[in-house]
Amino acid sequence: MDLGAISGFGFAAAFAAYTKHLGASNPTSVAAFFVFLTAQAIFYVVFTSLVYRWFISATKHLPHPKNTPFVLGNLVPFLAEPWGFPLVRWQPTIPTTASGFYRIFLGPFDFVIPRTSQAVTTIMSQPYTFVKPKAVRDGLVESLGVGLVSAEGDDHRRQKKLLTPIFGLSRNRRLLPQMWAKAGVLTEKMCELVLESGSKSTILLMHPLTMAATLDVIGVTTLGVDFDSIRRPDQPILKAFQRVFPSNENQNAWARFFGATLPALVSPHLLFKLPLKPIREFHSGVRVIREMCLEQITLKRREIEEAEAAGRGEENSSVEAKEKDILSAIVASGLQDEDEMMSHMLTILAAGHESTAITLAWALFKLAQLPDVQDKLRAEISDTLDRLHIADPSSPSSPIPTLEEINSMPYLRAFLMEVLRMYPAFPSMMREPTHDVKISDDLTLPRGKPLMVSPYAVNRSRELWGDDADEFHVERWEAAYNGGAKTAQAFFTFSSGPRICIGKDFAVLSLKVFLVVLVSKLRFEEAVKGWHPTVQKGTSLKPQGLKIKVSLV
């Protein structure tokens, strides 16, 4: 709760006490408390919406979407649609300013939005000046601890210095066989489901399969633990993640409101204390995940200590124990803070596997929607596998391509980059300046001014990508390595600047591996011609109810 809210309660309590002093009864004093509190709230909304916004605010001169309602502002479309969607509609209609910013109104609150690549660069190149708002950070800390996503300032600098080498090229090369094995398991599972249907094809719900598959990859590569949730969907760890990151597909209207809307309206400190079933489910899932991570941290420490003791005096005797997975490398780095280790594991497990699962689901949808693209991709994959003498990539005894061989397929890269451009897993992010920042001669952003940066809107900007920015064209990445974007800031899926996702190369590699194995064995078609899945409202771009017709090649 912020100081303004505390002050409001204080004034209301003082007013109630004053009425009591004047001889009012207890019910009258209580009524006076709530009347005064309500009056303060009404005054706040009226003042911010009708006075401050238009006449006092430092950003009052910035343009805003046309036909914006006077009091609610742009709040309704933001609550009704996935984050980022309204910005794509609005940005072509907003005149360009010298600063490159415009503003929107979410009820009584003004948010400033960067419209140009220069404006985006201004924010993202200064990550310790433009930080996550306290409410956003508090929610992340509650879920993930103080890891790389939620850390700010010196904590973030130190953590990034520690983790960046661990996510380097050599790590991806080392972990590729584990990714390949899990892609084979997912492919075999889909093949089994097709054969069990007794037909040449069957319709599969994609999200549960992609969530289980990417969780299994994160499990073996990060913790060295095989969850085997593709074959065993009843695994406790998968159930735990489903409670922490629920899908709207199996939720009632209240649960959907809670997941998509309530977090935007209620302070995380209060939200996570509410006696509601979704909150209980969340805490239950986090508890299971934390216990599993703590167990693995203890195990890795013991394994490394035993390896060092057994090979004392022999150079590199404990290398295998220190390098076999990401957690082992973090433990071996010398980090002693167990809470920080826990935060890193929660961040990688949660953010890493959900974003990859979402992207893989959208990739399979686009293959089903665009059979010509699928055929071209399959031809490239088949040529590569034939050249490497890999007859059945889903077989456990199959040879495994090298990192360079996976990265040698240009159409695979082009297709995946277009998927990542069109469907960034996290469509919006919030920032605020830690102090007054002069952007240009016509704009100074005051300390604490809410900012919203949208990868979804940036990735679909016509000014950055051309008139076909809202269309899916693999060819743009074949014609130019950067997709023909006008600036390096145009591709914003993994953020940019000093806070760019350090696991992006890991994520891209795992997605490539999944696509190579899946497309070589299976064909994907639309379950319903011309149908496009709705997108789950909230902070991620999760497709709802995505069903795809799957058959054997």
C-alpha positions as CSV (number, residue, x, y, z in Angstrom):
1,M,0.0,0.0,0.0
2,D,1.5,3.4,-1.0
3,L,1.7,6.5,1.1
4,G,-1.3,8.1,-0.6
5,A,-3.5,5.2,0.4
6,I,-2.2,5.3,4.0
7,S,-2.8,9.0,4.2
8,G,-6.3,8.5,2.9
9,F,-7.1,6.0,5.6
10,G,-5.5,8.3,8.2
11,F,-7.6,11.3,7.2
12,A,-10.7,9.1,7.2
13,A,-9.9,7.7,10.6
14,A,-9.2,11.2,12.0
15,F,-12.5,12.4,10.6
16,A,-14.3,9.5,12.2
17,A,-12.6,10.2,15.5
18,Y,-13.6,13.8,15.3
19,T,-17.3,12.9,14.9
20,K,-16.9,10.6,17.9
21,H,-15.5,13.5,19.9
22,L,-18.5,15.5,19.0
23,G,-20.7,12.9,20.5
24,A,-21.7,10.7,17.5
25,S,-22.6,7.1,18.1
26,N,-20.3,4.2,17.0
27,P,-22.3,3.3,13.9
28,T,-22.4,7.0,12.9
29,S,-18.6,7.3,13.3
30,V,-18.0,4.1,11.2
31,A,-20.4,5.5,8.6
32,A,-18.4,8.8,8.7
33,F,-15.2,6.9,8.1
34,F,-16.5,5.2,5.0
35,V,-18.2,8.4,3.7
36,F,-15.0,10.4,4.1
37,L,-13.0,7.6,2.4
38,T,-15.4,7.4,-0.5
39,A,-15.3,11.2,-0.9
40,Q,-11.5,11.2,-1.0
41,A,-11.6,8.5,-3.7
42,I,-14.1,10.4,-5.8
43,F,-12.1,13.6,-5.4
44,Y,-8.9,11.7,-6.4
45,V,-10.5,10.3,-9.6
46,V,-12.0,13.7,-10.5
47,F,-8.8,15.6,-9.9
48,T,-6.5,13.2,-11.7
49,S,-8.9,12.6,-14.6
50,L,-10.2,16.1,-15.1
51,V,-7.6,18.5,-13.7
52,Y,-4.2,17.0,-13.3
53,R,-4.2,15.0,-16.6
54,W,-5.1,18.0,-18.8
55,F,-3.7,21.0,-17.0
56,I,-0.9,20.1,-14.6
57,S,0.8,16.9,-15.7
58,A,4.4,17.2,-17.2
59,T,3.2,15.1,-20.1
60,K,-0.1,17.0,-20.7
61,H,1.1,18.0,-24.2
62,L,1.7,14.5,-25.5
63,P,-0.8,13.1,-28.0
64,H,-3.2,10.3,-27.1
65,P,-5.6,8.0,-28.9
66,K,-8.6,9.7,-30.5
67,N,-12.0,9.4,-29.0
68,T,-10.6,8.6,-25.5
69,P,-13.4,8.6,-22.9
70,F,-13.0,11.4,-20.4
71,V,-12.9,9.5,-17.1
72,L,-12.2,5.9,-17.8
73,G,-9.8,6.8,-20.6
74,N,-8.4,3.7,-22.4
75,L,-9.0,1.4,-19.5
76,V,-11.8,-0.7,-21.0
77,P,-9.8,-2.0,-24.1
78,F,-6.9,-2.8,-21.8
79,L,-9.0,-4.9,-19.5
80,A,-10.9,-6.5,-22.5
81,E,-7.9,-7.4,-24.6
82,P,-4.5,-9.0,-24.2
83,W,-1.8,-6.5,-23.2
84,G,-0.2,-4.8,-26.2
85,F,-3.1,-5.4,-28.7
86,P,-4.6,-1.9,-28.3
87,L,-1.2,-0.3,-28.8
88,V,-0.9,-1.9,-32.2
89,R,-4.1,-0.3,-33.3
90,W,-3.3,3.1,-31.7
91,Q,0.3,3.6,-32.8
92,P,-0.4,4.3,-36.5
93,T,-3.0,7.0,-35.6
94,I,-0.7,8.9,-33.1
95,P,1.2,11.8,-34.5
96,T,5.0,11.6,-34.0
97,T,6.4,14.0,-31.5
98,A,10.0,15.2,-31.1
99,S,10.4,13.0,-28.1
100,G,8.8,9.9,-29.8
101,F,6.4,9.3,-26.9
102,Y,2.6,9.4,-26.6
103,R,0.3,8.7,-23.6
104,I,-2.7,6.6,-22.7
105,F,-5.1,6.8,-19.8
106,L,-6.0,3.8,-17.7
107,G,-8.7,5.2,-15.4
108,P,-7.1,8.0,-13.4
109,F,-3.6,6.9,-14.3
110,D,-1.5,8.2,-17.2
111,F,1.0,5.9,-18.9
112,V,3.6,7.1,-21.3
113,I,4.3,4.9,-24.3
114,P,7.5,5.0,-26.6
115,R,6.3,5.1,-30.2
116,T,9.6,5.4,-32.1
117,S,12.7,3.2,-32.0
118,Q,14.7,6.1,-30.5
119,A,12.2,6.4,-27.7
120,V,12.4,2.7,-27.0
121,T,16.2,2.9,-27.0
122,T,16.1,5.8,-24.6
123,I,14.3,3.6,-22.0
124,M,15.9,0.2,-22.6
125,S,19.5,1.5,-22.8
126,Q,19.2,3.0,-19.3
127,P,17.9,0.0,-17.3
128,Y,19.0,1.4,-13.9
129,T,17.3,4.8,-14.6
130,F,14.0,3.2,-15.9
131,V,13.2,0.4,-13.5
132,K,10.2,-1.9,-12.9
133,P,7.5,-0.2,-10.8
134,K,7.4,-1.3,-7.2
135,A,4.0,-3.1,-7.6
136,V,5.4,-5.1,-10.6
137,R,8.6,-5.9,-8.8
138,D,6.8,-7.0,-5.7
139,G,4.7,-9.4,-7.7
140,L,7.7,-10.9,-9.4
141,V,9.5,-11.2,-6.0
142,E,6.5,-13.0,-4.6
143,S,6.6,-15.5,-7.4
144,L,10.3,-15.8,-8.4
145,G,12.3,-14.3,-5.6
146,V,15.0,-11.7,-6.3
147,G,16.4,-13.2,-9.4
148,L,17.6,-11.6,-12.7
149,V,14.1,-10.7,-13.8
150,S,13.1,-8.9,-10.6
151,A,16.5,-7.5,-9.4
152,E,17.4,-3.9,-10.0
153,G,20.6,-1.8,-9.7
154,D,23.7,-3.3,-8.3
155,D,22.0,-6.6,-7.6
156,H,21.1,-7.0,-11.3
157,R,24.6,-6.0,-12.4
158,R,26.2,-8.6,-10.1
159,Q,23.7,-11.3,-11.1
160,K,24.1,-10.7,-14.8
161,K,27.9,-10.9,-14.5
162,L,27.6,-14.2,-12.7
163,L,25.0,-15.8,-15.0
164,T,26.0,-14.5,-18.5
165,P,29.0,-16.9,-18.9
166,I,26.8,-19.8,-17.7
167,F,24.4,-19.2,-20.6
168,G,27.2,-19.0,-23.2
169,L,27.8,-20.8,-26.5
170,S,29.7,-23.7,-24.9
171,R,26.8,-24.4,-22.5
172,N,24.3,-24.6,-25.4
173,R,26.6,-27.0,-27.2
174,R,26.9,-29.1,-24.1
175,L,23.1,-29.2,-23.5
176,L,21.9,-29.8,-27.1
177,P,21.8,-33.6,-26.7
178,Q,19.4,-33.3,-23.8
179,M,17.2,-31.0,-25.9
180,W,17.3,-33.4,-28.8
181,A,16.3,-36.3,-26.6
182,K,13.2,-34.5,-25.2
183,A,12.2,-33.4,-28.7
184,G,12.2,-37.0,-29.6
185,V,10.0,-37.9,-26.7
186,L,7.5,-35.3,-27.6
187,T,7.4,-36.5,-31.2
188,E,7.0,-40.1,-30.2
189,K,4.1,-39.1,-27.9
190,M,2.3,-37.3,-30.7
191,C,2.9,-40.3,-33.0
192,E,1.4,-42.6,-30.3
193,L,-1.7,-40.4,-30.0
194,V,-2.2,-40.4,-33.8
195,L,-1.9,-44.3,-33.9
196,E,-4.2,-44.7,-30.9
197,S,-6.9,-42.7,-32.7
198,G,-7.2,-45.5,-35.2
199,S,-7.1,-43.0,-38.0
200,K,-4.5,-41.4,-40.2
201,S,-4.7,-38.2,-38.1
202,T,-6.0,-36.9,-34.8
203,I,-6.7,-33.5,-33.3
204,L,-4.5,-32.5,-30.4
205,L,-4.7,-29.7,-27.9
206,M,-1.2,-28.2,-28.1
207,H,-0.7,-26.2,-24.9
208,P,-0.5,-29.1,-22.5
209,L,1.9,-30.9,-24.8
210,T,4.2,-27.9,-25.3
211,M,4.1,-27.0,-21.6
212,A,5.1,-30.5,-20.6
213,A,7.9,-30.7,-23.3
214,T,9.5,-27.4,-22.5
215,L,9.3,-28.1,-18.8
216,D,11.1,-31.4,-19.4
217,V,13.8,-29.6,-21.3
218,I,14.3,-27.0,-18.6
219,G,14.3,-29.8,-16.0
220,V,17.2,-31.8,-17.6
221,T,19.2,-28.8,-18.7
222,T,18.8,-26.6,-15.6
223,L,18.4,-29.1,-12.7
224,G,19.7,-32.3,-14.3
225,V,16.3,-33.8,-13.4
226,D,14.1,-35.7,-15.8
227,F,10.5,-34.8,-14.9
228,D,9.2,-37.0,-17.7
229,S,6.0,-35.0,-17.8
230,I,5.4,-35.6,-21.5
231,R,4.8,-39.3,-20.8
232,R,3.5,-38.8,-17.3
233,P,1.2,-35.7,-17.2
234,D,0.3,-36.5,-13.6
235,Q,3.8,-35.5,-12.4
236,P,3.6,-33.3,-9.2
237,I,6.0,-30.8,-10.7
238,L,3.9,-30.3,-13.8
239,K,0.7,-30.0,-11.7
240,A,2.6,-27.4,-9.6
241,F,3.4,-25.3,-12.6
242,Q,-0.1,-25.5,-13.8
243,R,-1.3,-24.1,-10.5
244,V,1.2,-21.3,-10.6
245,F,0.6,-20.5,-14.3
246,P,-3.0,-21.6,-14.9
247,S,-4.5,-21.7,-18.4
248,N,-7.8,-20.0,-19.1
249,E,-9.0,-23.1,-20.9
250,N,-10.1,-24.8,-17.7
251,Q,-11.1,-21.8,-15.7
252,N,-14.5,-20.2,-14.9
253,A,-15.2,-16.5,-15.4
254,W,-14.2,-15.6,-11.9
255,A,-10.8,-17.3,-12.1
256,R,-10.2,-15.7,-15.5
257,F,-11.0,-12.3,-14.0
258,F,-8.7,-13.0,-11.1
259,G,-5.8,-14.0,-13.3
260,A,-6.1,-11.3,-15.9
261,T,-7.6,-8.3,-14.2
262,L,-7.3,-8.4,-10.4
263,P,-3.4,-8.3,-10.4
264,A,-3.6,-5.0,-12.3
265,L,-5.9,-3.4,-9.7
266,V,-4.6,-4.8,-6.4
267,S,-1.2,-4.4,-4.7
268,P,0.8,-7.7,-4.7
269,H,1.2,-7.5,-0.9
270,L,-2.6,-7.6,-0.5
271,L,-3.3,-9.8,-3.5
272,F,-1.2,-12.7,-2.3
273,K,-2.8,-12.6,1.1
274,L,-6.4,-12.9,-0.2
275,P,-8.2,-16.0,1.1
276,L,-9.2,-17.1,-2.5
277,K,-8.8,-20.4,-4.2
278,P,-6.6,-19.1,-7.0
279,I,-4.2,-17.7,-4.3
280,R,-4.2,-20.9,-2.4
281,E,-3.5,-22.9,-5.6
282,F,-0.6,-20.4,-6.4
283,H,1.0,-20.8,-3.0
284,S,0.6,-24.6,-3.1
285,G,2.3,-24.8,-6.5
286,V,5.2,-22.4,-5.5
287,R,5.8,-24.5,-2.4
288,V,6.2,-27.7,-4.4
289,I,8.6,-26.0,-6.8
290,R,10.6,-24.4,-4.0
291,E,11.0,-27.6,-2.2
292,M,12.2,-29.4,-5.3
293,C,14.7,-26.6,-6.1
294,L,16.1,-26.6,-2.5
295,E,16.5,-30.4,-2.7
296,Q,18.5,-30.1,-6.0
297,I,20.7,-27.2,-4.6
298,T,21.7,-29.4,-1.7
299,L,22.3,-32.4,-4.0
300,K,24.5,-30.4,-6.4
301,R,26.6,-29.0,-3.6
302,R,27.2,-32.5,-2.3
303,E,28.0,-33.9,-5.7
304,I,30.6,-31.2,-6.4
305,E,32.2,-31.5,-3.0
306,E,32.4,-35.3,-3.4
307,A,33.9,-35.0,-6.9
308,E,36.5,-32.5,-5.7
309,A,37.4,-34.7,-2.7
310,A,37.7,-37.8,-4.9
311,G,40.0,-36.1,-7.4
312,R,42.0,-33.9,-5.1
313,G,45.3,-33.2,-6.8
314,E,44.1,-34.0,-10.2
315,E,43.4,-31.1,-12.6
316,N,39.8,-30.8,-13.9
317,S,38.8,-33.9,-11.9
318,S,35.4,-32.4,-11.0
319,V,34.6,-30.7,-14.3
320,E,31.7,-33.0,-15.1
321,A,30.1,-32.5,-11.8
322,K,30.3,-28.7,-12.2
323,E,29.2,-28.5,-15.8
324,K,26.5,-31.1,-16.3
325,D,23.6,-28.7,-15.9
326,I,23.0,-25.0,-15.2
327,L,22.4,-25.4,-11.5
328,S,25.7,-27.2,-11.1
329,A,27.5,-24.4,-12.9
330,I,25.8,-21.8,-10.6
331,V,26.8,-23.8,-7.5
332,A,30.3,-24.2,-8.8
333,S,30.6,-20.4,-9.5
334,G,31.0,-19.9,-5.7
335,L,27.6,-18.3,-5.0
336,Q,26.8,-19.0,-1.4
337,D,23.5,-17.3,-1.0
338,E,20.9,-20.1,-1.1
339,D,18.0,-17.7,-1.4
340,E,19.6,-16.2,-4.5
341,M,20.2,-19.6,-6.0
342,M,16.6,-20.4,-5.4
343,S,15.5,-17.2,-7.1
344,H,17.7,-18.1,-10.2
345,M,16.1,-21.5,-10.4
346,L,12.6,-20.2,-10.1
347,T,13.2,-17.6,-12.7
348,I,14.7,-20.1,-15.2
349,L,12.1,-22.7,-14.6
350,A,9.1,-20.4,-14.7
351,A,9.9,-17.7,-17.2
352,G,12.1,-20.0,-19.4
353,H,9.7,-22.9,-19.9
354,E,6.5,-20.9,-20.2
355,S,7.8,-18.5,-22.8
356,T,9.3,-21.4,-24.9
357,A,6.0,-23.4,-24.6
358,I,4.0,-20.4,-25.9
359,T,6.3,-19.8,-28.8
360,L,6.4,-23.5,-29.8
361,A,2.6,-23.6,-29.8
362,W,2.4,-20.5,-32.1
363,A,5.0,-22.0,-34.4
364,L,3.0,-25.2,-34.8
365,F,-0.1,-23.1,-35.4
366,K,1.6,-21.1,-38.2
367,L,2.8,-24.4,-39.8
368,A,-0.7,-25.7,-39.7
369,Q,-2.0,-22.4,-41.1
370,L,0.6,-22.2,-43.9
371,P,1.1,-25.6,-45.6
372,D,3.5,-24.1,-48.2
373,V,5.8,-22.8,-45.4
374,Q,5.6,-26.2,-43.7
375,D,6.5,-28.1,-46.9
376,K,9.5,-25.8,-47.5
377,L,10.7,-26.2,-43.9
378,R,10.3,-30.0,-44.0
379,A,12.3,-30.1,-47.3
380,E,15.2,-28.2,-45.7
381,I,15.1,-30.4,-42.6
382,S,15.0,-33.6,-44.6
383,D,18.0,-32.5,-46.7
384,T,20.0,-31.7,-43.6
385,L,19.1,-35.0,-41.8
386,D,19.8,-37.0,-45.0
387,R,23.2,-35.4,-45.3
388,L,23.9,-36.2,-41.6
389,H,22.6,-39.8,-42.1
390,I,19.9,-39.3,-39.5
391,A,17.1,-41.6,-40.5
392,D,14.8,-41.3,-37.4
393,P,15.6,-38.2,-35.3
394,S,13.0,-39.3,-32.6
395,S,14.8,-42.6,-32.0
396,P,16.9,-42.6,-28.7
397,S,19.7,-44.2,-30.7
398,S,19.7,-41.5,-33.4
399,P,22.8,-39.5,-34.1
400,I,22.6,-36.0,-32.8
401,P,23.5,-33.0,-35.0
402,T,26.0,-30.4,-33.7
403,L,25.1,-26.9,-32.7
404,E,26.6,-25.7,-36.0
405,E,24.5,-28.2,-38.0
406,I,21.3,-27.1,-36.3
407,N,22.2,-23.5,-37.0
408,S,23.0,-24.2,-40.7
409,M,19.4,-24.3,-41.8
410,P,18.5,-20.8,-43.0
411,Y,14.8,-21.3,-43.6
412,L,14.4,-22.8,-40.1
413,R,15.9,-19.7,-38.6
414,A,13.8,-17.4,-40.9
415,F,10.6,-19.1,-39.9
416,L,11.3,-19.1,-36.2
417,M,12.4,-15.4,-36.2
418,E,9.0,-14.5,-37.8
419,V,7.1,-16.5,-35.2
420,L,9.1,-14.7,-32.5
421,R,8.5,-11.4,-34.1
422,M,4.7,-11.8,-34.5
423,Y,4.1,-13.6,-31.2
424,P,6.4,-12.4,-28.4
425,A,5.6,-14.5,-25.3
426,F,5.4,-11.4,-23.1
427,P,3.7,-8.6,-25.0
428,S,4.2,-5.7,-22.5
429,M,6.5,-4.5,-19.8
430,M,6.3,-1.7,-17.3
431,R,9.0,0.9,-16.3
432,E,9.3,4.1,-14.3
433,P,12.1,6.6,-14.0
434,T,14.0,6.7,-10.7
435,H,14.4,10.5,-11.0
436,D,13.3,13.3,-13.4
437,V,14.7,12.5,-16.8
438,K,14.9,15.0,-19.7
439,I,14.0,13.2,-22.9
440,S,14.0,16.1,-25.3
441,D,13.4,19.8,-25.3
442,D,9.7,19.2,-25.2
443,L,9.5,16.4,-22.6
444,T,10.9,15.7,-19.1
445,L,9.6,12.5,-17.5
446,P,9.0,13.0,-13.8
447,R,10.2,10.5,-11.2
448,G,7.8,7.6,-10.9
449,K,5.9,8.3,-14.2
450,P,4.4,5.0,-15.4
451,L,5.8,3.8,-18.7
452,M,4.7,0.9,-20.8
453,V,7.0,-0.7,-23.4
454,S,5.3,-3.3,-25.7
455,P,7.3,-5.9,-27.6
456,Y,4.1,-6.8,-29.3
457,A,3.6,-3.3,-30.6
458,V,7.2,-2.6,-31.4
459,N,7.5,-5.9,-33.4
460,R,4.4,-4.9,-35.5
461,S,5.3,-1.2,-36.0
462,R,4.8,-0.2,-39.7
463,E,7.4,2.5,-39.3
464,L,10.0,-0.1,-38.3
465,W,8.9,-3.1,-40.4
466,G,7.1,-1.6,-43.4
467,D,3.4,-1.7,-44.5
468,D,3.3,-5.5,-44.1
469,A,4.4,-5.4,-40.5
470,D,1.1,-7.1,-39.3
471,E,1.5,-9.9,-41.8
472,F,3.4,-13.2,-41.4
473,H,6.2,-13.3,-44.0
474,V,9.1,-15.7,-43.6
475,E,10.6,-14.2,-46.7
476,R,11.6,-11.0,-44.9
477,W,14.2,-13.0,-42.9
478,E,15.4,-14.7,-46.1
479,A,16.0,-11.3,-47.8
480,A,17.9,-9.8,-44.9
481,Y,19.4,-11.2,-41.7
482,N,17.6,-8.6,-39.6
483,G,14.3,-9.2,-41.4
484,G,14.5,-5.9,-43.1
485,A,13.9,-3.9,-39.9
486,K,15.0,-0.3,-40.0
487,T,16.8,-0.4,-36.7
488,A,18.2,-2.9,-34.3
489,Q,15.5,-2.0,-31.8
490,A,12.7,-3.2,-34.1
491,F,13.0,-6.8,-32.9
492,F,12.0,-6.6,-29.2
493,T,10.9,-10.1,-28.3
494,F,13.8,-10.7,-25.9
495,S,13.9,-7.1,-24.7
496,S,17.1,-5.1,-25.5
497,G,20.0,-3.3,-24.0
498,P,21.7,-4.3,-20.8
499,R,18.5,-6.2,-19.7
500,I,18.2,-8.3,-22.8
501,C,17.3,-11.9,-22.0
502,I,20.5,-13.8,-21.3
503,G,18.7,-17.1,-22.1
504,K,17.6,-16.1,-25.6
505,D,20.1,-18.2,-27.5
506,F,19.2,-21.2,-25.3
507,A,15.5,-20.7,-26.0
508,V,16.0,-20.3,-29.8
509,L,18.2,-23.4,-29.9
510,S,15.6,-25.5,-28.0
511,L,12.8,-24.3,-30.3
512,K,14.9,-25.1,-33.4
513,V,15.5,-28.6,-32.1
514,F,11.8,-29.2,-31.3
515,L,10.9,-28.0,-34.8
516,V,13.5,-30.2,-36.6
517,V,12.4,-33.4,-34.9
518,L,8.6,-32.7,-35.0
519,V,8.4,-31.5,-38.6
520,S,10.5,-34.4,-39.8
521,K,8.0,-37.0,-38.5
522,L,4.6,-35.2,-38.4
523,R,2.4,-33.0,-40.5
524,F,0.3,-30.2,-38.9
525,E,-3.0,-28.9,-40.3
526,E,-5.7,-26.6,-39.2
527,A,-8.3,-28.3,-37.1
528,V,-10.9,-25.8,-38.3
529,K,-10.1,-23.9,-41.5
530,G,-9.5,-20.2,-41.1
531,W,-9.8,-20.3,-37.2
532,H,-7.4,-18.3,-35.1
533,P,-7.0,-19.0,-31.4
534,T,-7.9,-16.3,-29.0
535,V,-5.1,-15.0,-26.7
536,Q,-5.3,-15.3,-23.0
537,K,-5.6,-11.9,-21.3
538,G,-2.8,-11.0,-19.0
539,T,1.0,-10.7,-19.1
540,S,1.7,-13.6,-21.6
541,L,0.6,-14.3,-25.2
542,K,-0.7,-17.8,-24.5
543,P,-3.0,-19.2,-27.2
544,Q,-6.3,-20.5,-25.8
545,G,-7.8,-23.8,-26.9
546,L,-5.2,-24.3,-29.7
547,K,-6.1,-27.5,-31.4
548,I,-4.2,-28.8,-34.4
549,K,-4.8,-31.8,-36.7
550,V,-1.7,-34.0,-36.6
551,S,-0.8,-36.9,-38.9
552,L,2.3,-39.0,-39.6
553,V,4.5,-37.9,-42.5
